[in-house]
Amino acid sequence: MATRPKKSAWSRSVNKALKTMTRTAVRVGSQALKDGLRAAPLVAKPAAAKKPKRSPLWTTGLAIGAAGPRRYWLFKPPGVRRNERLPLLVMLHGCGQNAEALAASSRMNLIARRERFFVLYPEQDRLANVQGCWNWYDTRTGRAQAEENSINAAIEQICQSQAVDRNRVALAGISAGAGMAVLLATHHPERFCAIAMHSGVAPGVAHSSVGAIKAMFGKGATASPLPPVPPDVRLPALLVIHGVADRVVAAANGREAAQRWGERVGAKASKPRTVQRGTRYAANVTDYKKSGRLVATLCEIDQLGHAWSGGAAGQPFSDPKGPDASRMIWSFVAKQFG
């Protein structure tokens, strides 16, 4: 009789670390994040907020790349005309989430309906990662690059089948999705106009599960140089959103992400400014510019834990008290399109 293969030591260590990080988030995160995680299993499911309703505007499909088939969800704004070409925003979920959970938490589809753009939500396969995490860090074995290829396959499929303007494609992600988003943009800067990282690890600082865990806890993982930007390619602008109170992915990652992105083209940091609207958490904003052009923006949000800032109430990994990250992302992206 065949025996079940034993899990490797690194696999056991990653699973143990993920469970520890989840417990940590419950203990020290923002109150909204605590409430959501207490009521949710490890694989997060939407709670109070409703999932997007299935309709001709909210459909699912399958794309096949180097990592195998990956499911995706697509939001299509109503009334798309035959001769029209609309922007595309790709949204990558985090650990313990799926595409529908991110759509419900971020409410990006509501903005897409009003502003008229497509939203693509690729979804990780649970057989590839039991926690639903994108394996963004696993570049030494090539697993990260294979998943990157499968996400690219989904993007290409939508560009071919829908009325998408290929010159207006942007990418956003949270947590593990942020790590995969910046990896994609690092390897394919010509494909995207803008990138948004929410609560993610800085690019190039982890190439294995051990390195990823060190980086997440701010242990100073060894960073490798990012590849040079080809002379005929314009580096996509990067928006970094990170909670100062994030105990799952250390806030230092947000600062390092913006700095490393700016260093690729010699951008310099401006003087930080504080922004606050009403009773929402305050944010400290730093721009990185080169010759007057915006290269990166760092938005550090006071009191925010490991959660989508301004997300739907009652959702796991969502804090409605923060400034609205979805609006911030679209505003940033739209300026780059312009």
C-alpha positions in Angstrom: 0.0 0.0 0.0 1.3 3.4 -0.9 2.1 5.7 2.1 1.3 9.3 2.3 4.4 11.4 1.7 5.6 13.3 4.8 5.6 17.1 4.8 9.0 18.7 4.5 10.5 20.6 7.4 10.0 24.0 5.6 6.4 23.2 4.9 5.7 22.4 8.5 7.5 25.6 9.6 5.5 27.8 7.1 2.1 26.3 8.3 3.1 26.8 11.9 4.2 30.4 11.2 1.0 31.2 9.4 -1.1 29.9 12.3 1.0 32.0 14.7 0.6 35.1 12.5 -3.2 34.6 12.4 -3.3 34.4 16.2 -1.1 37.5 16.4 -3.5 39.4 14.1 -6.4 38.5 16.3 -4.6 39.6 19.4 -3.2 42.9 18.4 -5.0 44.0 15.2 -7.5 46.8 15.0 -10.9 46.1 16.7 -12.7 45.5 13.4 -10.0 43.0 12.3 -10.3 41.2 15.7 -14.0 40.9 15.5 -13.9 39.6 11.9 -11.2 37.0 12.7 -12.8 35.7 15.9 -15.9 34.9 13.9 -14.2 33.4 10.9 -12.3 30.2 10.3 -8.7 30.3 9.1 -10.0 30.3 5.5 -11.8 33.6 5.6 -15.4 33.9 4.3 -17.4 37.1 4.1 -19.6 37.7 7.2 -21.9 40.7 7.4 -21.3 42.2 4.0 -22.9 40.4 1.0 -20.9 38.7 -1.7 -21.2 40.2 -5.1 -24.3 38.8 -6.8 -23.8 36.6 -9.7 -25.0 38.3 -12.9 -23.8 39.0 -16.5 -21.6 41.7 -14.8 -20.0 39.3 -12.3 -18.7 36.1 -14.0 -16.1 33.4 -13.5 -13.7 31.7 -15.8 -10.5 29.6 -16.0 -7.1 30.5 -17.3 -4.2 28.1 -17.8 -0.5 29.0 -17.3 2.7 27.5 -16.2 1.3 26.8 -12.7 -1.7 25.1 -14.2 -5.3 26.2 -14.3 -6.4 29.2 -12.1 -10.0 30.3 -11.6 -10.8 34.0 -11.8 -13.7 36.3 -11.3 -14.4 39.3 -13.6 -16.5 42.4 -13.0 -17.7 44.1 -16.2 -19.4 47.5 -16.0 -22.8 47.7 -17.5 -23.4 49.0 -21.0 -20.0 48.4 -22.6 -20.2 49.5 -26.2 -18.6 47.6 -29.1 -16.2 50.3 -30.1 -15.3 51.2 -26.5 -12.0 50.3 -24.7 -12.0 50.4 -20.9 -9.2 50.2 -18.3 -8.5 46.9 -16.4 -7.6 46.7 -12.7 -6.3 43.3 -11.6 -6.9 42.6 -7.9 -4.9 39.8 -6.0 -6.3 38.5 -2.7 -4.3 37.7 0.4 -3.9 34.6 2.6 -7.2 33.3 4.0 -9.2 35.0 1.3 -10.5 34.2 -2.2 -11.6 36.4 -5.1 -15.1 36.9 -3.8 -13.9 37.8 -0.3 -11.6 40.5 -1.7 -14.4 41.9 -3.9 -16.8 42.1 -0.9 -14.2 43.6 1.4 -12.7 46.2 -1.0 -16.0 47.0 -2.8 -13.9 47.8 -5.8 -16.7 46.7 -8.1 -18.9 49.7 -6.9 -16.1 52.1 -8.0 -15.7 50.2 -11.3 -19.4 50.5 -12.0 -19.3 54.2 -11.5 -15.9 54.9 -13.1 -16.3 52.3 -15.9 -13.4 49.9 -15.8 -13.0 46.1 -15.6 -11.9 44.4 -12.5 -10.2 41.0 -12.7 -9.7 38.8 -9.6 -7.4 35.8 -10.2 -7.8 33.2 -7.5 -5.1 30.9 -5.9 -5.7 27.2 -6.0 -5.9 25.6 -2.5 -3.9 22.6 -3.8 -1.0 25.1 -4.5 -1.3 26.7 -1.0 -3.6 25.4 1.7 -4.0 28.9 3.2 -4.9 30.3 -0.2 -1.7 32.4 -0.3 0.1 33.3 -3.5 3.6 31.8 -3.3 5.2 35.1 -4.2 8.4 34.4 -2.2 9.3 31.0 -3.8 11.5 32.3 -6.6 14.3 29.9 -6.0 12.3 26.9 -7.0 10.4 28.8 -9.8 7.0 28.3 -8.2 6.5 32.1 -7.8 7.3 32.6 -11.5 5.0 29.8 -12.5 2.1 31.4 -10.6 3.0 34.8 -12.1 2.7 33.2 -15.5 -0.7 31.9 -14.7 -1.9 35.3 -13.6 -0.5 36.8 -16.8 -2.4 34.2 -18.7 -5.7 35.3 -17.1 -4.9 39.0 -17.9 -4.2 38.1 -21.5 -7.4 36.1 -21.7 -9.4 39.0 -20.5 -7.6 41.5 -22.8 -8.5 39.3 -25.8 -12.1 38.5 -24.8 -13.2 41.8 -23.4 -13.1 45.5 -24.5 -9.9 46.2 -22.6 -7.5 49.0 -23.4 -4.1 47.3 -23.2 -2.5 50.6 -22.5 -4.5 51.1 -19.3 -3.8 48.0 -17.2 -3.0 48.3 -13.4 -2.4 45.8 -10.6 -3.2 45.8 -6.9 -3.0 43.3 -4.1 -3.1 42.8 -0.4 -0.7 40.9 1.8 0.5 37.8 -0.2 -1.4 39.4 -3.2 0.7 42.5 -2.8 3.9 40.5 -2.9 2.7 38.8 -6.1 1.6 42.1 -7.6 5.0 43.7 -7.1 6.8 40.6 -8.4 4.7 40.8 -11.6 5.5 44.4 -12.0 9.2 43.8 -11.4 9.4 41.2 -14.1 6.9 42.9 -16.5 7.1 46.6 -16.0 6.0 47.2 -19.6 2.6 45.6 -19.0 1.3 47.9 -16.2 0.8 51.6 -15.8 0.5 51.5 -12.0 0.9 49.1 -9.1 -0.7 49.2 -5.6 0.6 47.2 -2.6 -1.6 47.0 0.5 0.1 45.5 3.6 2.8 43.6 1.5 6.4 42.7 1.8 9.0 44.8 -0.1 10.2 43.5 -3.4 13.3 41.4 -3.6 13.7 40.8 0.1 12.5 37.1 0.2 13.2 34.1 -2.1 12.1 31.3 0.2 9.6 30.6 2.9 12.2 31.3 5.6 13.1 34.6 4.0 9.4 35.5 3.7 8.7 34.9 7.4 11.8 37.0 8.4 10.6 39.8 6.2 7.0 39.7 7.4 8.2 40.0 11.0 10.7 42.8 10.1 13.7 40.6 10.9 15.8 42.2 8.2 15.9 39.6 5.4 18.7 40.0 2.9 17.5 42.0 -0.1 18.7 41.2 -3.6 19.1 43.9 -6.2 16.0 44.5 -8.4 16.5 44.1 -12.1 17.3 47.3 -14.0 14.5 49.0 -15.9 15.0 48.7 -19.7 15.7 52.1 -21.2 12.6 51.9 -23.5 10.3 51.1 -20.6 8.7 53.5 -18.1 8.6 52.1 -14.6 5.0 51.8 -13.4 4.2 54.1 -10.5 3.8 52.3 -7.2 1.3 53.1 -4.4 2.1 51.5 -1.0 -0.6 51.4 1.7 0.5 50.0 5.0 -0.9 50.1 8.6 1.4 51.3 11.3 -0.2 48.8 13.7 0.3 45.9 11.4 1.6 42.9 13.4 1.4 40.4 10.6 3.5 42.2 8.0 5.7 44.7 9.7 5.2 48.3 8.7 8.9 48.6 7.9 8.1 46.6 4.7 5.9 49.5 3.4 8.7 52.0 3.8 11.3 49.6 2.2 9.0 48.9 -0.7 8.6 52.6 -1.6 12.3 53.2 -1.1 13.5 50.3 -3.2 11.1 51.1 -6.0 12.3 54.7 -6.1 15.9 53.7 -6.0 15.5 51.9 -9.3 15.3 55.2 -11.2 17.0 57.5 -8.6 13.8 59.0 -7.2 14.0 61.1 -4.1 11.6 61.3 -1.1 9.6 64.4 -0.5 8.8 65.8 2.9 6.0 63.7 4.5 2.6 65.2 4.9 -0.3 64.2 7.2 -3.8 63.7 5.7 -7.0 63.0 7.7 -10.6 63.1 6.7 -13.3 63.3 9.4 -12.9 60.6 12.0 -11.0 58.1 9.9 -7.4 57.2 10.8 -4.8 59.7 9.9 -2.2 58.9 7.2 1.3 60.0 6.6 2.1 60.4 2.9 5.5 60.5 1.3 6.0 60.9 -2.5 9.1 59.7 -4.4 9.8 61.7 -7.5 12.4 61.8 -10.3 12.5 65.0 -12.5 9.0 66.0 -11.3 7.5 62.6 -12.2 5.9 60.5 -9.5 7.6 57.1 -9.1 6.1 55.9 -5.7 3.8 57.1 -3.0 4.0 55.7 0.6 0.8 56.0 2.7 1.4 54.9 6.3 -2.0 54.7 8.2 -2.1 55.2 11.9 -3.9 52.5 14.0 -4.5 50.3 11.0 -3.6 46.6 11.4 -3.4 43.9 8.8 -6.6 44.9 7.1 -8.0 46.5 4.0 -8.2 50.2 4.9 -11.8 51.5 4.7 -13.1 48.1 3.8 -16.6 46.8 4.3 -17.7 46.4 8.0 -18.0 42.9 9.2 -15.5 41.5 6.7 -12.4 39.6 7.9 -9.2 41.5 7.1 -11.2 44.7 6.7 -11.2 47.9 8.8 -13.9 50.5 8.0 -12.2 53.1 10.2 -9.3 53.6 7.8 -9.2 55.9 4.8 -10.8 54.3 1.8 -8.0 52.3 0.1 -10.1 51.4 -2.9 -10.8 55.0 -3.7 -7.1 55.9 -3.1 -6.0 53.1 -5.4 -8.4 54.1 -8.2 -7.5 57.8 -7.9 -3.8 56.9 -8.1 -4.2 54.5 -11.0 -6.4 56.9 -13.0 -3.8 59.6 -12.8 -1.2 57.2 -14.3 -3.6 56.3 -17.1 -4.1 60.0 -17.8 
